[in-house]
Amino acid sequence: MDYSEKYLHLGEKVDLDANVVCVYKVKTDLPMRTAAAAIATEQSTGTWTDVSTLDDRIFEAYGGKVIEVKKDRCTIAFPIEDFSLDIGGVPQIMSVVCGNLFGLDALHGVRLEDCVFPKSMIKEFRGPKFGIAGMRKALKRPEKPLVGTIVKPKIGLPPKGYHDYIYDAGMGGLTNGKDDETLSNQRFCPLEERVVAIAQAIDEVKQESGHRMMHAINVTTRGDKILEVAERAQELGASELMVDVLTAGFAAVQVLAEDPSIKLPIHVHRTFHAAFTRDPYHGVAWSVFTKLTRMCGGDAVHIGTFGVGKMHGDAEEDLASQKACREKMGSLKPVMSVCSGGVHPALVEKLVKIGGKDIQIQAGGGVSGHPKGVRGGAMALAQAVDAASAGIPAKRYAKDHEELRLALEKWGSR
């Protein structure tokens, strides 16, 4: 028998609190059980040939176990002993569950579809400080979807332009704003000046209308600087922080979430994700990254638009990511699901119908591209959310709300 066959434990029940259980979708010319054994071998104790140093004790304690094989999927359990949480954390978790397997020549494609993490692993992470309930409390918005904007153009506006944009967005009824993923500390809009300008705008909105709003400042930077940048943004009046998790790394989220000096929610952007998620037979499903982001402490996480926005995606995968935000994971708080990417008021009814009310609907061009400008676009988006929350069709609601009517006329056919 090929030694790799020893990794096959088909039909065997495993202790879910003693293993990380992973589901892979595989494209190969090999029999699926052979391909699955190759993955289990590569990602745990094995190598490409028999080795004299692998004894039965090591194999039984640390070898990955193939517990199920289907037509193009396999399920593998990795013993909790394979993971080093005190030092390794998420980087080491990823090395095990989605490491060298992508380079196996015998596989034409392999995609990590899901991971179930044991309670003993989850309890090593603190998770979100705020989550859904905390963000709702901060914004005094107990039931309706959060409704926000991304400042457009993505880059180019000076701090004064940011102030005016966020002021109009807040006066138009939006609860959230955020930087775009490419904005950092460029000369045309230095981070410190931008934070002060946005904080002033949010204060003015609250003073004039009583309306509460927060804005996510992009603090994505190198690992040894991100806490310093975040602390400075908070000191200057930031109300929320943003991290591009895949470019900065999961540890960037974790260090901010776990540091006691940081008192703000963390908005997690998923830029770069399609390099891993778009190919249906190669990469990692975003729902897996969502679970890891939640463990690290993200309070709001982009999940897509259930297939109705401009970005590639489909409802099934985005719903899986939303489930990862909210399902029971030890004592971790549920995370706010952010729907962003080509969103405009005409899509809100569909988004709420599919995703429910515990979502954050975020529009950039769908706000600033409104015929009546940013404030008109904010009003239209807020009106669309009000209508959807009340179960009133947008077209009917628009009869008494000019801003929504104009938005539906402009974007309703898209």
C-alpha positions as CSV (number, residue, x, y, z in Angstrom):
1,M,0.0,0.0,0.0
2,D,1.2,3.5,-0.8
3,Y,2.2,5.2,2.5
4,S,-0.1,8.1,1.7
5,E,-3.1,5.7,2.0
6,K,-2.5,5.8,5.7
7,Y,-3.9,9.4,5.7
8,L,-7.3,8.0,4.6
9,H,-9.8,7.7,7.5
10,L,-13.0,7.8,5.4
11,G,-16.2,7.8,7.5
12,E,-14.3,8.2,10.7
13,K,-15.8,10.6,13.2
14,V,-13.4,13.2,14.6
15,D,-13.5,15.3,17.7
16,L,-14.6,18.8,16.5
17,D,-12.9,20.4,19.4
18,A,-9.6,18.7,18.7
19,N,-9.3,19.2,15.0
20,V,-9.5,22.0,12.4
21,V,-11.8,20.5,9.7
22,C,-11.3,21.8,6.2
23,V,-13.3,21.3,3.0
24,Y,-11.4,21.5,-0.3
25,K,-12.7,21.6,-3.9
26,V,-10.3,19.8,-6.2
27,K,-9.7,19.5,-9.9
28,T,-7.4,16.6,-10.8
29,D,-6.9,13.6,-13.0
30,L,-6.2,11.4,-10.0
31,P,-8.8,9.5,-8.1
32,M,-10.2,11.9,-5.5
33,R,-9.0,9.8,-2.5
34,T,-5.5,9.9,-3.9
35,A,-5.6,13.6,-4.4
36,A,-7.1,14.1,-0.9
37,A,-4.3,12.0,0.6
38,A,-1.8,14.1,-1.2
39,I,-3.2,17.3,0.4
40,A,-3.3,15.7,3.9
41,T,0.2,14.5,3.4
42,E,1.7,17.8,2.2
43,Q,-0.1,19.9,4.8
44,S,0.8,17.8,7.9
45,T,3.5,15.2,8.5
46,G,4.3,13.9,5.1
47,T,6.6,14.6,2.2
48,W,6.9,13.2,-1.4
49,T,8.6,9.9,-0.3
50,D,8.8,7.6,2.7
51,V,11.2,9.0,5.4
52,S,12.9,7.1,8.1
53,T,12.1,9.8,10.7
54,L,8.3,9.5,10.5
55,D,7.4,6.9,13.1
56,D,3.9,5.7,14.0
57,R,3.7,7.9,17.1
58,I,4.3,11.1,15.1
59,F,2.0,10.0,12.4
60,E,-0.9,9.2,14.7
61,A,-0.6,12.4,16.7
62,Y,0.0,14.9,13.9
63,G,-1.1,13.5,10.5
64,G,-4.0,15.0,8.7
65,K,-7.0,12.7,8.3
66,V,-9.1,12.5,5.1
67,I,-12.5,11.8,6.6
68,E,-14.8,12.3,3.5
69,V,-14.4,12.2,-0.2
70,K,-17.0,13.3,-2.8
71,K,-17.0,13.8,-6.5
72,D,-14.8,17.0,-6.5
73,R,-14.5,17.6,-2.8
74,C,-12.7,16.2,0.2
75,T,-12.8,16.9,3.9
76,I,-9.6,16.8,6.0
77,A,-9.2,17.1,9.7
78,F,-5.9,18.5,11.1
79,P,-5.2,17.8,14.8
80,I,-5.1,20.9,17.0
81,E,-1.6,19.8,17.9
82,D,-0.5,20.8,14.4
83,F,-1.1,24.5,15.3
84,S,1.0,27.0,17.4
85,L,-1.3,29.7,18.6
86,D,0.9,31.4,21.1
87,I,3.4,32.4,18.5
88,G,2.1,31.2,15.1
89,G,-1.4,32.6,15.2
90,V,-3.2,33.2,12.0
91,P,-0.1,33.1,9.8
92,Q,0.7,29.6,11.0
93,I,-3.0,28.5,10.7
94,M,-3.0,29.6,7.1
95,S,0.3,27.7,6.4
96,V,-1.4,24.5,7.5
97,V,-4.9,24.8,5.9
98,C,-3.9,26.6,2.7
99,G,-0.2,26.4,2.3
100,N,1.9,24.3,-0.1
101,L,-1.1,22.4,-1.5
102,F,-1.6,25.0,-4.2
103,G,1.7,24.0,-5.8
104,L,1.1,20.3,-5.9
105,D,1.7,19.2,-9.5
106,A,-0.9,16.4,-9.3
107,L,-3.7,19.0,-8.7
108,H,-4.9,21.1,-11.6
109,G,-6.8,23.3,-9.1
110,V,-7.6,23.3,-5.4
111,R,-9.8,25.7,-3.4
112,L,-10.3,25.9,0.4
113,E,-14.0,26.1,0.6
114,D,-14.6,26.1,4.4
115,C,-12.9,25.7,7.8
116,V,-14.5,24.8,11.1
117,F,-12.3,25.9,13.9
118,P,-12.5,24.2,17.3
119,K,-13.5,26.1,20.4
120,S,-10.1,25.4,21.9
121,M,-8.6,27.5,19.1
122,I,-11.2,30.2,18.9
123,K,-10.9,31.0,22.6
124,E,-7.3,32.0,22.0
125,F,-8.6,35.0,20.0
126,R,-10.5,38.0,21.6
127,G,-12.5,38.8,18.4
128,P,-14.3,42.1,17.8
129,K,-14.6,44.8,20.5
130,F,-17.8,46.2,19.0
131,G,-19.3,43.9,16.4
132,I,-22.9,44.4,15.2
133,A,-24.4,45.4,18.6
134,G,-21.5,47.7,19.5
135,M,-21.6,49.6,16.3
136,R,-25.4,50.0,16.5
137,K,-25.1,51.3,20.0
138,A,-22.4,53.8,19.0
139,L,-24.6,55.1,16.1
140,K,-27.9,54.8,18.1
141,R,-29.4,52.8,15.2
142,P,-30.9,49.7,16.7
143,E,-32.7,48.0,13.8
144,K,-32.2,49.5,10.3
145,P,-29.3,48.6,8.1
146,L,-26.3,50.9,8.5
147,V,-26.0,53.1,5.4
148,G,-22.8,54.6,4.3
149,T,-20.6,56.0,1.6
150,I,-17.1,55.7,0.2
151,V,-15.6,59.1,-0.6
152,K,-15.1,59.5,-4.3
153,P,-13.0,60.1,-6.3
154,K,-10.9,57.3,-4.7
155,I,-7.9,59.5,-4.5
156,G,-7.4,63.2,-5.3
157,L,-9.6,65.1,-2.9
158,P,-7.8,67.4,-0.3
159,P,-8.9,67.4,3.3
160,K,-11.3,70.3,2.8
161,G,-13.0,68.2,0.1
162,Y,-13.3,65.3,2.6
163,H,-14.9,67.6,5.1
164,D,-17.5,68.9,2.7
165,Y,-18.3,65.4,1.4
166,I,-18.7,63.8,4.9
167,Y,-20.7,66.8,6.1
168,D,-23.2,66.5,3.2
169,A,-23.3,62.8,3.6
170,G,-24.1,63.0,7.3
171,M,-26.7,65.8,6.8
172,G,-28.3,63.6,4.1
173,G,-28.8,60.8,6.7
174,L,-25.9,58.4,6.3
175,T,-24.5,56.7,9.3
176,N,-21.1,55.7,7.9
177,G,-18.3,56.9,5.7
178,K,-15.0,55.4,4.8
179,D,-11.7,56.0,3.0
180,D,-11.1,54.0,-0.1
181,E,-8.5,51.2,0.0
182,T,-5.8,53.1,-1.9
183,L,-5.9,56.3,0.2
184,S,-3.2,56.4,2.9
185,N,-1.0,59.5,3.5
186,Q,-0.5,60.9,0.1
187,R,0.7,64.5,-0.2
188,F,-2.6,65.8,-1.6
189,C,-4.5,64.5,1.5
190,P,-2.3,63.9,4.5
191,L,-3.8,61.5,7.0
192,E,-3.6,63.8,10.0
193,E,-5.2,66.7,8.2
194,R,-7.9,64.3,6.8
195,V,-8.7,62.9,10.2
196,V,-9.2,66.4,11.7
197,A,-11.3,67.6,8.7
198,I,-13.6,64.5,8.9
199,A,-13.9,64.7,12.7
200,Q,-15.0,68.3,12.4
201,A,-17.6,67.4,9.8
202,I,-19.0,64.7,11.9
203,D,-19.2,67.0,14.9
204,E,-21.0,69.7,12.8
205,V,-23.5,67.1,11.7
206,K,-24.2,66.0,15.3
207,Q,-24.5,69.6,16.5
208,E,-26.8,70.7,13.7
209,S,-29.0,67.7,13.4
210,G,-28.4,65.4,16.3
211,H,-27.5,62.7,13.8
212,R,-24.6,60.3,14.6
213,M,-22.0,59.2,12.1
214,M,-18.6,57.4,12.0
215,H,-16.0,57.3,9.3
216,A,-13.3,54.6,8.8
217,I,-9.8,56.1,8.4
218,N,-7.5,53.9,6.4
219,V,-4.5,53.1,8.6
220,T,-3.2,50.3,6.5
221,T,0.6,50.4,6.7
222,R,3.6,48.2,7.6
223,G,3.2,46.0,10.6
224,D,5.6,47.8,12.9
225,K,3.9,51.1,12.3
226,I,0.2,50.4,12.2
227,L,-0.5,50.8,16.0
228,E,1.3,54.1,16.0
229,V,-0.7,55.4,13.0
230,A,-3.9,54.1,14.5
231,E,-3.2,55.8,17.9
232,R,-2.5,59.1,16.2
233,A,-5.7,58.9,14.1
234,Q,-7.7,58.2,17.3
235,E,-5.9,61.0,19.1
236,L,-6.9,63.5,16.4
237,G,-10.6,62.5,16.5
238,A,-11.1,59.4,14.3
239,S,-14.3,57.6,15.0
240,E,-13.4,54.3,13.2
241,L,-10.3,52.7,11.7
242,M,-10.0,50.7,8.4
243,V,-7.5,48.0,7.5
244,D,-6.9,46.3,4.1
245,V,-6.6,42.9,5.7
246,L,-5.1,40.9,2.9
247,T,-2.4,43.4,2.0
248,A,-1.6,44.4,5.6
249,G,-2.0,40.9,7.1
250,F,-4.4,39.4,9.7
251,A,-2.0,40.4,12.4
252,A,-2.5,44.1,11.5
253,V,-6.2,43.7,12.5
254,Q,-5.4,41.7,15.6
255,V,-2.8,44.1,17.0
256,L,-5.3,47.0,16.8
257,A,-8.2,44.9,18.2
258,E,-6.3,43.6,21.1
259,D,-4.4,46.7,22.1
260,P,-6.2,48.4,25.0
261,S,-5.3,51.9,23.8
262,I,-7.5,51.5,20.7
263,K,-11.1,52.3,21.5
264,L,-12.5,52.4,18.0
265,P,-14.3,49.9,15.7
266,I,-12.3,48.3,12.9
267,H,-13.7,48.3,9.4
268,V,-12.0,45.6,7.3
269,H,-11.6,46.0,3.6
270,R,-11.0,43.0,1.4
271,T,-9.0,44.5,-1.5
272,F,-6.9,41.9,-3.2
273,H,-9.3,39.1,-2.3
274,A,-10.3,38.2,-5.9
275,A,-6.7,37.0,-6.4
276,F,-7.7,34.2,-4.0
277,T,-11.4,33.9,-4.4
278,R,-12.5,34.4,-8.0
279,D,-11.3,31.1,-9.5
280,P,-13.9,28.5,-8.5
281,Y,-11.3,25.7,-8.5
282,H,-8.3,27.5,-7.1
283,G,-7.7,29.7,-4.0
284,V,-9.6,30.3,-0.9
285,A,-13.3,31.2,-0.3
286,W,-13.8,34.6,1.3
287,S,-15.9,33.0,4.0
288,V,-12.7,31.3,5.4
289,F,-10.9,34.7,5.4
290,T,-14.0,36.2,7.1
291,K,-13.8,33.7,10.0
292,L,-10.1,34.5,10.4
293,T,-10.8,38.3,10.3
294,R,-13.5,37.9,12.9
295,M,-11.2,35.9,15.2
296,C,-8.6,38.7,14.8
297,G,-11.1,41.4,15.8
298,G,-12.7,43.0,12.7
299,D,-16.0,44.7,13.6
300,A,-17.3,45.2,10.1
301,V,-16.1,43.1,7.1
302,H,-16.8,43.4,3.4
303,I,-18.7,40.4,2.1
304,G,-19.8,41.4,-1.4
305,T,-23.2,42.4,-2.7
306,F,-25.0,39.0,-3.2
307,G,-24.3,39.2,-6.9
308,V,-26.2,42.5,-7.5
309,G,-23.3,45.0,-7.6
310,K,-20.5,45.7,-10.0
311,M,-17.9,43.3,-8.5
312,H,-17.7,39.6,-9.5
313,G,-19.5,37.4,-7.0
314,D,-22.7,35.4,-6.4
315,A,-25.4,35.3,-3.7
316,E,-24.4,31.9,-2.5
317,E,-20.8,32.7,-1.7
318,D,-21.7,36.1,-0.2
319,L,-24.3,34.5,2.0
320,A,-21.7,32.0,3.2
321,S,-19.5,35.0,4.1
322,Q,-22.4,36.7,5.9
323,K,-23.0,33.4,7.8
324,A,-19.3,33.5,8.8
325,C,-19.9,37.0,10.3
326,R,-22.8,35.9,12.4
327,E,-22.7,32.2,13.2
328,K,-21.8,30.9,16.7
329,M,-18.0,30.9,17.1
330,G,-17.3,30.5,20.8
331,S,-17.9,33.8,22.6
332,L,-16.9,35.9,19.6
333,K,-19.3,38.8,18.8
334,P,-21.1,38.8,15.5
335,V,-19.6,41.1,12.9
336,M,-21.4,43.7,10.7
337,S,-21.5,42.5,7.0
338,V,-20.6,45.3,4.6
339,C,-22.1,45.3,1.1
340,S,-20.1,47.5,-1.1
341,G,-19.1,47.7,-4.8
342,G,-21.3,49.3,-7.4
343,V,-24.1,49.9,-4.9
344,H,-26.7,52.6,-5.6
345,P,-30.2,53.3,-4.2
346,A,-32.0,51.1,-6.8
347,L,-30.2,48.0,-5.4
348,V,-31.0,48.5,-1.8
349,E,-34.4,46.7,-1.9
350,K,-32.6,43.6,-3.3
351,L,-29.8,43.8,-0.8
352,V,-32.1,44.0,2.2
353,K,-34.3,41.2,0.8
354,I,-31.4,38.9,0.5
355,G,-29.2,40.0,3.4
356,G,-31.7,41.2,6.0
357,K,-31.2,44.3,8.2
358,D,-27.9,43.4,9.9
359,I,-25.9,44.8,7.0
360,Q,-24.0,47.9,6.2
361,I,-24.9,49.2,2.7
362,Q,-22.0,51.3,1.3
363,A,-22.2,53.3,-1.9
364,G,-19.5,55.6,-3.5
365,G,-20.6,56.6,-6.9
366,G,-24.1,55.7,-6.0
367,V,-24.0,58.7,-3.6
368,S,-21.7,61.3,-5.3
369,G,-23.1,60.5,-8.7
370,H,-26.6,61.6,-7.8
371,P,-28.1,64.4,-9.9
372,K,-28.4,66.6,-6.8
373,G,-24.8,65.9,-5.6
374,V,-23.6,64.2,-2.4
375,R,-26.3,65.4,-0.1
376,G,-29.0,64.4,-2.6
377,G,-27.3,61.0,-3.1
378,A,-27.1,60.4,0.7
379,M,-30.7,61.3,1.1
380,A,-31.7,58.9,-1.7
381,L,-29.7,56.0,-0.2
382,A,-31.1,56.7,3.2
383,Q,-34.6,56.8,1.8
384,A,-34.1,53.5,0.0
385,V,-33.0,51.9,3.3
386,D,-36.0,53.4,5.1
387,A,-38.3,52.0,2.4
388,A,-36.7,48.5,2.5
389,S,-36.7,48.5,6.3
390,A,-40.4,49.2,6.3
391,G,-41.2,46.7,3.5
392,I,-42.3,49.4,1.1
393,P,-41.3,49.0,-2.5
394,A,-38.8,51.6,-3.6
395,K,-40.8,52.8,-6.5
396,R,-43.8,53.5,-4.3
397,Y,-41.7,55.2,-1.7
398,A,-40.1,57.4,-4.3
399,K,-43.4,59.0,-5.2
400,D,-43.1,61.1,-2.1
401,H,-39.3,61.4,-2.0
402,E,-37.7,63.3,-4.9
403,E,-34.1,62.2,-4.2
404,L,-35.0,58.5,-4.4
405,R,-37.1,59.1,-7.5
406,L,-34.1,60.8,-9.3
407,A,-31.8,57.9,-8.2
408,L,-34.2,55.3,-9.6
409,E,-34.5,57.2,-12.8
410,K,-30.8,57.3,-13.2
411,W,-29.8,53.9,-12.0
412,G,-33.0,51.8,-11.9
413,S,-32.4,50.0,-15.2
414,R,-28.9,48.9,-14.2
